[in-house]
Amino acid sequence: NAGVMQNPRHLVRRRGQEARLRCSPMKGHSHVYWYRQLPEEGLKFMVYLQKENIIDESGMPKERFSAEFPKEGPSILRIQQVVRGDSAAYFCASSSQRGLNEQFFGPGTRLTVL
Amino acid sequence: AQRVTQPEKLLSVFKGAPVELKCNYSYSGSPELFWYVQYSRQRLQLLLRHISRESIKGFTADLNKGETSFHLKKPFAQEEDSAMYYCALKGGSEKLVFGKGTKLTVNP
């Protein structure tokens, strides 16, 4: 089992461009979580999705950010019209169920906005 | 509000010395507490969780509800313990709330 996969590992965008971050959960996992880590900070929850459903988006900024987890394919975190403050490491985690099941983390995508 | 505080940004000890990484939390209900570790060039991984009450790699952590703490301890630190350690809380939902992390360096 290759574990949680994220790509790209590094992404550079200019202000105003769009950033798309992908996350493939571990095999058999249907729950995906996105976290953001700003420099010198801990990871902060953004959104929790199951296949085709957003369960909890309480950590998502109200504008420019969206997430999906389609029936087929990876989960996508999309940031429109990026700004310098979006520069951060974005981590995806997956679990097989809610509750006591461990969240397994991917290696992260480091987004740099020029 | 749910909050996790790790007061030490950096912690340096010598090999063989005891180590304690502090974690305090704020949550009105009954939380689940975790310690995650990130070794150099590796992904974040679960070290232990209070519900398991087990020792992993010689580390233990006891949930103290009176002091709202979940400190991580190891009696004899090893060089391979050098890493970033994050305390995390889960309370009433599936999201994890992380502290800012403590960088542990174990010197030879």
Interface residues (C-beta under 8 A of the other chain):
Chain A: G3 V4 H31 Y33 Y35 E40 E41 G42 L43 K44 F45 Y48 I55 D56 S58 G59 F91 S95 R98 L100 E102 Q103 F104 F105 G106 P107 G108
Chain B: V4 Q6 E32 Y36 R43 L44 Q45 L46 R49 I51 Y86 S93 E94 K95 L96 V97 F98 G99 K100 G101
